Amino acid sequence: LSPTVRGGISFITGGSHRNGLSGQKETVMVVPLEHVIILSGILFATGVLGVLFRRNALVIFMSIELMLNAVTLALVGFSRYYNSVDGQVFVFLVMTLAAAEVAVGLAIIVALFRNKQTVNVDEINLMKG
């Protein structure tokens, strides 16, 4: 692999508790920020397309979660790039929001299915009696 893709950093550890090797060189592979942002963009675009073109409420819900995960990935990438933990702390807040969203969103979808017997958003019209 080319050096831009591989981007290894070598350092000598004081002792590795995992493999019992102390004082030997280890190589850490660092993923470039550009690759993280490209992957995050692809995931976000896939989520947007899922929300726009799918009609199943569960698939739309999963697409929203995919967009949230794409933003989380970008936050972690920038946090790692700038050697700051601020982005990683914010990720925990986003994960908490996602957990609450899953609980409320699935409850709404189950309630809609019980009332309308479908999860197709084209067939659900709450304004009709």
C-alpha positions as CSV (number, residue, x, y, z in Angstrom):
1,L,0.0,0.0,0.0
2,S,1.1,3.5,-0.6
3,P,2.3,5.6,2.4
4,T,-0.8,7.9,2.2
5,V,-3.1,4.9,2.7
6,R,-1.0,3.0,5.1
7,G,0.1,5.9,7.3
8,G,1.7,3.7,10.0
9,I,3.3,5.2,13.2
10,S,5.9,3.2,15.0
11,F,6.7,3.6,18.7
12,I,8.3,1.5,21.4
13,T,6.0,0.5,24.3
14,G,7.0,0.1,27.9
15,G,5.3,-3.2,28.0
16,S,2.4,-4.8,26.4
17,H,0.0,-6.6,28.7
18,R,-1.8,-8.3,25.8
19,N,0.9,-10.3,24.2
20,G,3.7,-10.4,26.8
21,L,6.1,-8.6,24.5
22,S,7.8,-5.7,26.2
23,G,10.1,-3.1,24.6
24,Q,9.3,-4.2,21.0
25,K,8.2,-2.0,18.2
26,E,4.5,-1.9,17.4
27,T,2.9,-0.4,14.3
28,V,-0.3,1.5,14.6
29,M,-2.3,2.1,11.4
30,V,-4.0,5.5,11.2
31,V,-6.9,6.0,8.8
32,P,-6.6,9.3,7.0
33,L,-9.3,11.9,7.8
34,E,-10.3,12.1,4.1
35,H,-11.2,8.4,4.1
36,V,-13.3,8.8,7.2
37,I,-15.2,11.8,5.8
38,I,-15.8,10.1,2.4
39,L,-17.2,7.0,4.2
40,S,-19.3,9.3,6.4
41,G,-20.6,11.2,3.4
42,I,-21.5,7.9,1.6
43,L,-23.4,6.7,4.6
44,F,-25.2,10.0,5.0
45,A,-26.2,10.1,1.4
46,T,-27.5,6.5,1.6
47,G,-29.6,7.5,4.5
48,V,-31.0,10.5,2.7
49,L,-31.9,8.4,-0.3
50,G,-33.6,5.9,2.0
51,V,-35.7,8.6,3.6
52,L,-36.6,10.2,0.3
53,F,-37.4,7.1,-1.8
54,R,-38.6,4.4,0.5
55,R,-42.2,4.1,1.7
56,N,-41.9,1.6,4.6
57,A,-41.8,3.4,8.0
58,L,-39.3,0.9,9.4
59,V,-36.9,1.5,6.5
60,I,-37.3,5.2,6.8
61,F,-36.5,4.9,10.5
62,M,-33.4,2.8,9.8
63,S,-32.3,5.4,7.2
64,I,-32.5,8.2,9.8
65,E,-30.4,6.0,12.2
66,L,-27.9,5.6,9.4
67,M,-27.6,9.3,8.9
68,L,-27.1,9.7,12.7
69,N,-24.3,7.1,12.6
70,A,-22.7,8.9,9.6
71,V,-22.5,12.1,11.6
72,T,-21.2,10.2,14.6
73,L,-18.4,8.8,12.5
74,A,-17.5,12.2,11.2
75,L,-17.3,13.5,14.8
76,V,-15.0,10.7,15.8
77,G,-12.8,11.3,12.8
78,F,-12.4,15.0,13.4
79,S,-11.9,14.4,17.1
80,R,-9.1,12.0,16.3
81,Y,-7.6,14.3,13.7
82,Y,-7.4,17.3,16.0
83,N,-6.4,15.2,19.1
84,S,-9.4,16.4,21.1
85,V,-11.9,14.4,23.1
86,D,-14.7,17.0,22.5
87,G,-16.0,15.2,19.5
88,Q,-15.9,11.8,21.3
89,V,-17.8,13.2,24.3
90,F,-20.4,14.7,21.9
91,V,-20.8,11.2,20.3
92,F,-22.0,9.9,23.7
93,L,-24.7,12.5,23.7
94,V,-25.7,11.6,20.1
95,M,-25.8,7.9,21.2
96,T,-28.1,8.8,24.1
97,L,-30.3,10.7,21.7
98,A,-30.3,7.8,19.3
99,A,-31.4,5.4,22.1
100,A,-34.3,7.6,23.0
101,E,-35.2,8.0,19.4
102,V,-35.3,4.3,18.9
103,A,-37.6,3.8,21.9
104,V,-40.1,6.5,20.9
105,G,-39.9,5.8,17.2
106,L,-40.6,2.1,17.5
107,A,-43.4,2.8,19.9
108,I,-45.0,5.1,17.4
109,I,-44.5,2.6,14.5
110,V,-46.1,-0.2,16.6
111,A,-49.1,2.1,17.5
112,L,-49.5,3.0,13.8
113,F,-49.4,-0.6,12.8
114,R,-52.0,-1.5,15.4
115,N,-54.4,1.2,14.2
116,K,-53.9,1.1,10.5
117,Q,-52.6,-2.5,9.9
118,T,-49.8,-1.2,7.7
119,V,-46.4,0.5,8.0
120,N,-46.5,2.0,4.5
121,V,-46.4,5.7,4.9
122,D,-48.5,6.3,1.7
123,E,-51.4,4.4,3.2
124,I,-51.2,6.2,6.6
125,N,-53.2,9.4,6.8
126,L,-53.9,10.5,10.3
127,M,-56.1,13.4,9.3
128,K,-58.8,11.1,8.0
129,G,-61.3,9.7,10.6
